Amino acid sequence: MDSNIGKKLDGRYELLELIGVGGMADIYRARDIVEDRIVAVKILKTEFAGSEEFLRRFRNESKAIALLSHPNIVKIYDVGFTDKVQFIVMEYVDGITLTDYIEQQGVLKWRDAVHFTIQILKALQHAHDRGIVHRDIKSSNIMLLSDGTIKVMDFGIARFNRENNKTMSEKTIGSVHYISPEQARGDITDERSDIYSVGVALYEMLTGKKPFDGDTPVSIALMHMQSTPKKPSEINSTIAEGLEQIVLRAMQKDPAQRYQTAGEMIKDLEEFKKNPGIVFEYKYNSTDGTTKYFDRPIPAAEQERTRRKQAVQEEPEDEYEDDEDDDDDEDEYEERRSPLIPILFAVGTAFVIATVFLVMTIVFKNLNVTPEQVGSVAGITSDSTVSVNDSNEFLMPNLIGMTWDEANTKYSNLMKLIPEQEWSEVTKDQIFDQEFPEGRKVKIGQEVTVKVSKGIRKVEIQDLENLTAAVAVSKLEKDGFKVKKTFEESDDVAKDYVIRTEPAAHELADQGSTVTLVISYGPKDTAVYVPKLTGLPLSVALERAEEYHLNPTVEYVDSEEVEKDEVMEQSLEPGSVQERDTEIILTVSTGEVSEKTKKLTFSIPKKAEGEFEFRYFVDGILDEDASLTLDVGLASSKSLSYTVTGKPGETKNVTVKVTSKETGKSGTYLDITVNFPEDGSKPTAEDVVNSSIFKELLEGGAAEPTIDTTEPELPPETEQSEPEETTPAHTETTSSPSEPDPGIAVE
């Protein structure tokens, strides 16, 4: 038994049972004696309690998370820290994890998946607006209540787990399925990492599978960084294109190509809910499976906003120094949250700088020192917003959005800027990335690498005329272009070869822009090749026939072995040459089981004479169309036939009743059971024959009275007639006319 069961934390939280074991903590169901309610208590494992620095960070982060209040976030009630135990008291959620629900359902309906995802994003949006990034979104951290409400757990905790365990082990296998590429690389993460993980969770809900899987956490992490996931619609063909676009945009490997906020993704999901047929303006995967990234740069202002958020999340390490009690922590957190404090600090700093600058100007006036030299001695540049501490360190300013000349002129006294020029969507000569984020402490004179935009790269379009379309597409994509195909008829260029490009060959175009490839249909009114259409869905086959200038005609046939609307046969041989607009007959499966038709032939005793009416009953139902009256004595043939139909696996009962027109009496002549085998092979027939019925009906012997109902009677038990008159036949060949024996034959 767990030694913690029965203990009371802080004298009020009585631990009742262990309900979960995680990588960092054990979770207990407990009773809050003061509030008289059931709660969940998460107790930090002992291996994490040995680091004082870790405990300080964990304590401050837990207090920040406790301020989150949203219906889709598990509420934090209390945080407790003693010498022996560190714990968090949370709302107790009576539900199951999304992982368990997916295992139960296999694949979720799209409406449920979208409903759950929107709730997850609303929880993240609430946290992101308060500077808190989850960093460990996965289906096992998402609780589902019976009413469909989602509750997200474990905000911000994963950050500390990674700081204390840098290597991936088997314990991380659950999280690594959802890890963003930048997390896998160990780069700085922001709210866009959470959006990637939400995309993975939505992928899993819609397909029942994770986008990447492997034997080890490292192999899975490498897939997140390097591999392109299979499109969701290739796993579940019912997924709409618009919903697939949302999933793929959220899962882009470059954070700049993802949704930038949870609110952006919510907006698209809401649009899709209103119109499931919607197709968004962005598209990531072409029909041939190659990845096409969303081509939209982040404006400088958006980049600056992102950097500022990162700076808020990455608190300076010395922030926790001299922080020995909980009261000081709370005061420190409240100061960080107040917008007035930074303003007062900035005003005070500006005042001190101006005063120092003025005093030193007066002191050095008679020494012929210039104001710029005074600033250099004081450690101050002309930019009065940057201050230097006693350790000759300054807080890194934001350079993104500035031109190279502006940044170098403004901050040359503080740092040595090293430019790296790259092609970019950002305006030419503008800085779009910097080595150290805004707010980081940097030594005076430190070399700082910045990325400077060379503008959008211009690429010369190759001359692709008279190349095959496939080769031309490959060359354009290798040069970084997107490709749009159009077709034209041409008397000079062979079919499937390039006529021209738009823009034309040797012109310069922006890398990443779209080049139109005009491809030849071939000359008009000439022979065309016949493509292979068998095995294709009918809709695809019709489009293909039209592309090859053939005139398709559809004929349906029953088939239980071929799927509905699949082409089974084509009238023209694939690869053959035909005149344009030649008819091609496509034989298409109905997807249904076809009925089998069988013919029963039986003979009348040779000595039978008189006029008789023959009526046929199938499973007790009279076939009025088949009834006939025949003078068997005058008939040129002493045999009759009847055709019965049935599906494989069915059994049909055929009864032949005879009525004498002379005496008006009726009786059963034949009672036949026909079995149609499952495999569609030849049926078997079991028959009961009463060939003496003709004599009995005329002489008034053992004949049955006239029957007017459509229900057949059971075959009467009659005595066998003379051997020369009849012999029951069980063979499948019709009796010879020279023989008096009646027989039954199945054709």
N, C-alpha and C positions, 0 to 999 in steps of 0.2 A: 504493500500500500504506500502511496506517496506520502512522505513525511509532512508535507505542507497541509494536507487535508485536515480540517478542523481548526487550523490556526486562525487568529484574528489579526489583521494588519491595521495598525493605528487604532486598535481597539474597536473598530467598527465594521471591517470587511471580513466576514467569516468565509473561508475557502471551503467549498462544498465538494467539487470534483474537478479533475483535470479534463479539459475538453479539447486541448490542442497543444501541439509542440512545434515551435518554429525555429528558425535558424538563430534568433537572438533571444527569444523569450518563450516561456511556457504560459499557457492561458488557462485560467481557472474560472469555473462558474462559482459565483460567490453571492452572499447576501449582504446588502448594506443595512446594518441594523438600525442606523439612525433614520434613514429614509424609508425603511421597510420595502426594499425592492431588490430584484435580482439584477446583478451586474456581472460584467466580465472583467477579470483582473489579469493583467499581463505582467509577469514578474521577469525581470532581466536575468539572464543566465549568469552564473558566477564567473565564467571566463571573461565576460565583458566588464565585470565590476572591479577588476583590478587596476584599471587605468583611470587615474584621477581626471586627466584631460578629457577622456571619453565621457566620463560621467558628467562633467560640466557641460559639454556640448549636448549630451543627451537630455539633460535637465532643461536647458534653455530651449532646445528645439521642441520638447514635449510641451512646455508651457505655451510656446507659440501655436502649436497645433491645437492645443486645448481651446484656443480662441475661435477656432473654426466652428461655425454653426450653420448647418445646412441639412435639409431633410434627406439628402442622398449621401451624407457622410456620417460614419459611426461617431457618435458624440463622446468626447473625453470629459469625464466628470471630475477626475481628481488625479494628481500626480504626487507620489510619495517617495521620499529618499531618506533612508536611515543608514547606519553604519553597516548593517547586515543585508538589507534588501532594498531594491529599487523597483517600483511598480507603477503601473498606469491603470486607473479604473475607468472602464469604458461602458457604454451602452451595451446591454446584452441583446443580441439579435437572434430571434428564433426563426431560422431559415436554413438554407443550404447554400453552399458556394456555387458560383457560376460554373466551376469545373465539374462539380457533381451533376448539375442540371444538364450540361452539354453531354456528359456521359450517358445520362438517362434518355435524352431526346435524340442523340445522334447528330441531327442537323436541325437548327431552329428555323421556324418560319421567319421570313424577312421582316414582317411587322413586329414580331417579338424582338428580333435582333436589333432593329432600329430603335424600338422603345427602350430597351436596356441601355444601348449605347448613348442615347441622348441624356439619360439620367447620369451615366458615368461622366460625360462631358460637362454637365452642369455642376457636378461636384468638383471637378478639376478647375472649372472656370472660377468658382468661388475661392478655391485655394490659391490659384495663380494670381488672382487680383490682390491677394494678400502676401505675395512674394514667396509662397510655399509650393515647391515642386514635389510630386509624389515619389518619382524615381523607381517605383517598383509596381507599376500597374500590371496585373496578371489576373486571370480568371479566378484563381484561388484566393485573391484579396478582395473579391467582390461577392457580397452576400445578396441572395435573392429571397425576398419574403413571399409569403403565400399570395399576397394581393398584387404581385408583380413589381413591388417597389425594390429599387436597388440601393444598397448601402456599400460605400467604398471604405476600406479599412487601411490602416498602417501608413498614413501620410508621413512622408519625410524620413521614416525610420531607416530605409535602405541606405541612406547616405552614410550612416555610421557603420553599418555592417560592412560596406565596401572599404571604408577607411581602415578598418581593423583586419580585413581579410582581402588582400590585393589579388590573390590567385584564385582562379576558378576551380572549384571542386565539385564533387558529386552533389553537395548540398545546394549548389546554385542552379542545378539543372532545371528546376521549376521556373526560376526567374529568367534564365538565359533564353528561353523560348520567346520571350517578349521584349528582350533588351534592344535598345536602339543602337544603330551603328556607332554613334559617338560615345555611348556608354561602353560598348565593347572595346573601343579603342582607348578608353580612359580619358577622353577629352572632356571639356567643360560641358555640362548639360543644362538645359533650361526646360521651359514648359513644352517645347516641341518634342522633347524625348517622351514625355507622357503621351502626346498625340500619336507618336509612332506605335507605342504599346497598345493604345486603344485601337488603332488600325489592325494590329495583330489579333486582338481579342475579337473584333468584329469579323475578321477573316475566319477565325476558328468557329464562331457562332454560325456563320453562313455555310461552311463547308464540312464542319465536324473534324477538321484537321488543322494542325498548326502549319504555318507557311514553311518553316524549316525544322528539320529533326535530324538527329545524329546520335552516335554512340557516346560522345563525350561533350561536356559543356563547351570546350574550346572549339570543337568542330562546328557546333551550332552557332557560336559567336562569330566565327569566320564567315559562315553563310550569311548572317545578317549584314556583315560588312561588304561582302563581295558578290553574293549570288542574287539572281533575280527570281522571285517566287513565281510559282505556277499561278496563272490567272485563276481567280475563284470560279469563273464560269466554266473552266475546263474540268473542275471537280464537280460542280453543281450547275448544270446547264440552265436551271430555272432562275439564276441570279440575273437581275436586270442590268443593262449596261451602265445606267446612271449610278446604281449602287456599287457596282464594281469600280467605277471611276473614283468614288469617294474612298473606298478601301485602299486603292492603289496610291491615291494622292497622300493619304495619311501615312503610308508606309514608304514614302520616298527616302532613299538613303541620305540625300543631301537635305539637311534641315530647312534650308532656304526654299526647297521645292514643296514642302509639306504645308498643311494648314498652319498659319502662324499663331492662331489662338484657338481655344476650344470653341469659342463663339462662332468662328468661321465654319467649323465643321458642323456645328449644330444647325447653322443656317442652311447648309446644303442638304442635310438629312431631313429637315423640315420641308424643304422644297421637293425632295424625292417623295416624302409621305403624301404630299398634295398631288403630285403627278408622277407615278411610278414609271412612266414612259419617258421621263426627261433625260436628255443627254447634255452633259455640261460642256463648256467651251474647252476645257482641258481634256487631254487624252494621253495616257502613258504607254499603252501597248498597241502596236500595230497588228494587223491580221496575221503577219508572219511570225509574231511572237517576240520581235525585237523591242527593247525598251525605248520609249520616247519620253524624255523628261519634260516636265512642265517648264516652259520658257518664260519665267517672269522674275525679274530682279527685285530684290527688296530695296525700297527707297532708302536713302541715307537716314532719313528721320526714323524709319522703322528699325534700321540697324542700330541706331543710337539708343532707341527705346529698349531693344533687346540687350545691349551691352549694359545699360543701367540696371536692368533687372538682374543680370548676372552678378553685377557688383554688389547688389543688395543681398543676394543669396550667399555670396562668398564673403563671409564676415572675416575681418583681419584676425589673425591668430591671437594677437595680444589683447583682443577684446575681452577675453575671459580671465586675464590676469587681475589679481587683486579682487577677485569676485568670490568671496568666501561664504556668503550666506544667501539664503533665498530672498531676503528682502532687497539686497543689493541687486540681485538678478532681475527682480520685478521692476525696480526703478530703472535699471538699464534698458530693459525691453520697452518700458513706457516711453523713455526718452527717444528711442529709435523710432517709435511709432508716431511721435508728435511732429507735425510739419513745421512747428514754430521754432524748434530747437536749431535745425540746420540754417534757418534764415538768420537767427540771432548770432549763430556762430560765424556765418559768412560776414555779417556786418561788423562783428567784433574783430575778425581777422583783418578785414580791409582797413579798419581804423588803426590797428597795431602796425600793419605794414606801412601805411602812409606816415605814421608818426616816426617809425624807425628810419624810413627813407629821408624824412625832413631833418631829423637830428643828425644823421650821418652826413647829409649834404652840407649842413652848417659846420660840422666838425672838420670835414675834409676840404672846406672851401678854400682855405689859404694854402692847401697842399697841391692845388691845381689838379684835383681829381674830378673827372667828369661824372655826371649823374649815372651814366651807363656803368662806369667803373665802380661807383658806389653800390649800384645794384648787384654787380658781380661779387663784390666783397661780402655783401650782406646775404648772398645766396638767393637773390630775388631777380626775376626777369621782368621784362616790361609787361608781362601778363600778370596783373595784380591778383588774379584768382588762384594762382598756384603758390603755395607756401612751402617753405623748407624747414624741417625740424632740426634739432640739435645734432642728429646723426647724419646730417647732409643727405636726407631723404626727402622726396616729395611724392605727392599722390599723383599717379598717372592721369593726365587729362584725356578727354575723348578727342581723338584725331579723325575719326571716321566722318566723312562728308567734307573735310577740308581738302584743298589742293595741296600738292607737295610743297610748292613755294610758300604757301601760307603757314603750314605746319613747321617747316624748317626755319623760317624767319622768326616765328613766334616763340619757338621752344629750343633754339640752338644753344642757349646758355645753360639749359637744364640737361639735355641728352643729345646723343649723337644718333640722328635718324638714318637708318640704312634702308634705302628703297629697294623693293623687289617688284618689278613691273610684270603684270600679267594681263592677258586679254580678259575683258569683263564687260558685263552689261552696264556697269556703272560708268558715268561720264569720264571721258579721258582726263588723265592727270589727277583724278580724285582718289583719295585714300579710302579703301573699302575694308581694310582689316589691319589690326595692330597686334604686335606680339604680346603686350601686357594689357589687360582690360582696364577700363577706367576705374580709378579708386585704388589700384594696387600700389604699394610702396616701392619706389625705384630710387636707386642711388644716383646722385648727381654725376653726370658724365657717362652714364650707362648707355651702351649701344642698344637701340630699340629698332627692330625690323618692322617695317610697315609695307603693306601691299598697295601698290599704286596702279590704277587702271590704265591700260593702254587703249581703252575703248573697245568697241566691238571689232573683232578681227574680220578683215575683209579677205575673202578667198576667191581666187579665180576659178570660174566654172570650166571644167574640162570639156573638150570637144567629144561628145558622145554619139554623134550621128553614125548610123549604120552599125552600132553595137547592139547586142541583144538587151532586152529590157532588164533581165536579171543582172547582167554585168554592169549596166549603167546605174541601177539602183545601188549596187554595192559600192561603186566608186563615189557616188554622191554622199552616201551615208558615211563613208570613210573620211570624206572631207568635212563632215560635220553638218551637212544639210539635212533637212527633212524633205521627203519626196511625195509629190502628188502625181498620180498617173491619169492621163487622159488618152483617148484613142481616136485615130482618124484613118480614113481609107486613103491609100496611096498607090499609085501606079508605078512609082519608082523605088519604093522601099518595101522590102519583104515583110511579111507578117511577123509581129512580135519583135521587130527591130525599131530602133529609135529614129524618129524623123527629125526632131529638134528639141531643144530645152528652152524654157522661159524662166528667167533671163537667158539670153543667148550664150553660146560658147564664148569663152575668153572674157566675158564681162565679170566685174567684181560684185560680190554679194556678201551680206552679213552672214558670218558663220552662225548656224542655228536657224537661219531663215528657210523658207520653203521654196524649192525649185520644182517647177512643173515639167514632167517628162511626157512628151507627146510620142505615143507609140503607134506603129502602123497596124491597121487591120488587114493590110494586104490590098491588092488591086480589086476594084469593084467588078462584079459579074464574071468572076473566074472560079475555078474549082477551089474547094475548101477541104480541109482534113476533118475527119470524123473523130471526135474525142471519145474516150471511154466514159460512159455514163452509168454503167451498172454499178450497183453498190452505193450510189449517191442518193440522198434524199431528193424527192421529186422537185422541190423548189430550187435546189442547187442545180439539178440536172437541166431544168428548163432554162435557167440563166446561162448555163454553159452552152446549151444548144443555140441560144440566141447569139452569144458571143461568136460562135463559129458559123453563124448565118445558116443554120438548119431550121427546118420547120417541124417542130415536135408535135406528135399526136399521142395521147395517153390512152392505154387500155388497162383496165384493172382485172386482176385475177385473184382468186382466193388462195391464200397461203398461210399456213400456221407456222412455218419455219422462218419466214422473212418478215421483218418489222413493217408495220403499216407505212405506206407512202414511200417505200424504198424501191428503186428501180431494179427489177430482176433481170430483164432482157432488153436488148435494143436491136432494131431491125437492120441497122447498118453496122458493118464490121469496124471496130475501132482502128484508126490508122489508115482506113481506106480514103480514097479521094472521090469526092462527089461534087456535083454542081451546086452552086449556092442556092439556098432555099429548098433543097431536096427534103422531102418528108422523111422523118425518122420516127418510127413507132416505138414508144417506151412502154414496156410491160411492167406494171406497178402492182405491188402487193397490197391487198386490202387489209392484211394482218388478221384475217379471220379464218376459222376452220371451214374448209369446203365440204359440202355434202357429197356423198357417194351414191351413184345410181346403179341399181342392180335389177336385172331382168329375170323373172321367174317364168319358166315354160313348163306346162303340164299337159298330159295327154288324157283323152276321154276313152273309156273302154270301147273296143272295136265293135262289140255287139250292141252297144247302147243305141236306142232309137227313140224318136219323139222330139217334141219342141220343149225346150227348157230355158228358163231365165237364169243367168249367172250374175250374182252380186258379190262385190269384193269389199271386205271390211279390213281396215288397218288400225290396229290397236282399238278395235271396237267401234270405229267411226266408218260409216258407209261412204264409199267413193262412188258418188252418183254418176260421174262422168264415165266410169269404167263399166257400168252395168250394161249387159247386152242379152238379147234373146236369140237362141240358135236352135235350128232343127238339126240335131246331131246325126240323124239318120241320113239326111240329105247333104250334110256339110262335106265340102271337098277335102277338108283337113280335119283330123281327129285330135288336134292340139290347140291349146289356147295359151296366151302369155299375159303377164302382168308385171309392170315395173314398179319397184318400191325404192324409196330414197331414205337415206339416214346418214347421220354424222358418225365418224369413228367413235367407237365406244358405246353406241346405242344398240338396242335390241328392238326389232319390230315384229309384231304378230299379225300375220295375214290369214284371214279366214275366207273361204269361198263357199257361198251358200247357193244351192240349186233349188228352183221351184218348177214343178211340172205344170205346164200350161193346160194339160189335159185334165189332171185331177185337182190342181190348185194346192197340192201339198208341197212342203219345203223341208229341206234337211241340209246338213253340213257335209260337203264333199271333201274339202281340204282344210287342214289347220296347220299352218306353217310358221315356224319360228326362225327368223333371220337375224343372225348376229353379225354386226359390223365391227371388225377388229379395230383396236386402237391405232394400229400402224397403217390402216387404210388398205390392207391386203384383202384378198377375195373372201367374201362372207361364207359362213357355214349355214346350212339349212337343216332343221329338224322338222319332219312332217308326219302328220297322221292322215291316212287316205281311207276314204270309205267309198270304194268304187262301185259297190252294189247299190248305191243310193238311187241310181237311175231306175233300176228294176223295182226297187221298193216303192218309189214314188208313184210309178205307174200301176203296180199291183196292189197298192194300199197296204203293204206289209208293215215293216217296223219304222216307217217314215215318221218324222216329227211333224207336228202341225205347222201351218204357215207362220212365219215369224215376221212381224212388221216393225220391230224395234231395230235401232241401229247397233245395239250391243250384240256381239256374237255370243252364241251359246258355247258351252264346253263341248268338245268333240264327243259324240255319242259312242258308247261302247257297243259296237256291232260285231256280229259274228263274221268270220272271214268268209268271203265268197269262194266260189269254185276256183281252183287254181288256174284254170284256163281263162277265167274272166279277169282276174287282177292279182297283182303281186305288189305289196308296198315297196315303193322305190326310195332308196336313200342315196342313190348315186347322183352325180352331177351331169348326167347325160340324158337326153330325151329318149324315151322308149322308141324302138323301131316301129314304123307303121304296120309291119307284118305281125307284130306281137300284140296280144290283147291287153298287156299289162300297162296300167297308167304309170307315169313317172313324173318326177320333178327335176328340173334342171335350173342351175343358177349360172347366169352369164355375166 
